[in-house]
Amino acid sequence: MEKLISCCGLNCATCDARIATIADNNDLRAKTAAKWRDQYNASAITAEMINCTGCREPGAKFNHCEVCEIRKCAVSKGYQTCADCDNLDNCAIVKGVHQYVPEALENLKFLN
């Protein structure tokens, strides 16, 4: 399986927003928007917003990815991902992601 690891360790290659963007699949955009509206209690998410090439890839970013504090932190320090940071295991910024998606932390540790 392809891996495209984001700053926090999520695999962008498996993200429906990226898949929909790369395939230019409007049906998947609509399904993803509906899923995320429910999943994240975010009624403002529309199919038109589902456009992202991946956290560390050039091109479009989903609104959250564009302003993500984790991504901002990594970029400001010149890191490719949080795996480059000595504070990875104790970081309060990325802890929330790893708490709910332990695979993201595993992905980062695999990069080291």
C-alpha positions in Angstrom: 0.0 0.0 0.0 1.2 3.5 -0.9 2.2 5.7 2.0 2.3 9.5 1.8 2.9 10.5 5.4 1.7 13.9 6.6 3.5 16.0 9.2 1.5 14.4 12.0 1.9 10.9 10.7 -1.5 10.4 9.0 -1.3 8.6 5.6 -2.5 11.1 3.0 -2.5 8.3 0.4 -5.6 6.8 2.1 -7.4 10.1 2.6 -10.7 10.4 0.7 -10.1 14.1 0.1 -6.8 13.4 -1.6 -8.2 10.4 -3.5 -11.1 12.5 -4.8 -8.8 15.3 -5.8 -6.3 13.2 -7.7 -9.1 11.3 -9.5 -11.2 14.5 -9.9 -14.1 12.4 -8.5 -17.0 14.7 -7.6 -19.1 11.8 -6.2 -16.4 11.0 -3.8 -16.0 14.7 -2.8 -19.8 14.8 -2.0 -19.6 11.5 0.0 -16.5 12.7 1.9 -18.1 16.0 2.7 -21.2 14.3 4.0 -19.2 11.9 6.1 -17.0 14.6 7.6 -19.9 16.8 8.3 -21.3 14.0 10.5 -18.0 12.7 11.8 -16.7 16.1 12.9 -20.0 17.9 13.6 -18.9 20.4 10.9 -22.0 21.5 9.0 -20.0 24.0 6.9 -18.1 21.3 5.0 -19.1 21.2 1.3 -18.1 19.0 -1.6 -16.3 22.0 -3.2 -14.1 22.1 -0.1 -12.9 18.6 -0.6 -9.8 19.4 -2.6 -6.3 18.4 -1.3 -3.2 16.9 -2.7 -1.7 16.0 0.7 -0.1 17.7 3.6 3.4 17.8 2.3 2.7 17.7 -1.4 2.5 20.8 -3.7 -1.0 21.9 -4.6 -4.4 22.3 -3.0 -4.9 21.8 0.7 -8.2 21.1 2.6 -9.1 24.1 4.7 -8.0 22.3 8.0 -4.7 21.1 6.5 -3.9 24.6 5.3 -4.1 26.1 8.8 -3.2 22.9 10.8 -1.1 23.8 13.9 0.9 20.6 13.6 1.8 21.4 10.0 2.7 25.0 10.8 5.0 23.8 13.7 6.8 21.3 11.5 7.3 23.7 8.6 8.4 26.5 10.9 11.2 24.3 12.3 12.2 23.1 8.9 11.0 19.5 9.5 9.6 17.2 6.9 7.4 15.6 9.6 7.1 15.4 13.4 9.4 12.4 13.2 12.2 14.9 12.9 11.4 16.5 16.2 13.1 15.3 19.5 9.9 16.1 21.4 7.6 13.7 19.3 6.7 11.5 22.3 5.8 14.4 24.6 4.4 17.0 22.1 1.1 18.4 23.2 0.4 19.7 19.7 0.4 16.3 17.9 -0.8 14.3 20.9 -4.5 14.6 20.0 -4.0 13.0 16.6 -1.9 10.2 18.0 -4.4 9.6 20.8 -7.2 8.9 18.3 -5.1 7.5 15.4 -2.2 5.5 16.9 -1.2 4.4 13.4 -0.1 8.0 12.8 2.5 7.7 15.5 3.6 4.3 14.2 4.0 5.9 10.7 6.3 8.6 12.1 8.4 6.2 14.2 8.8 4.0 11.1 10.3 7.0 9.3 13.1 7.3 11.9 
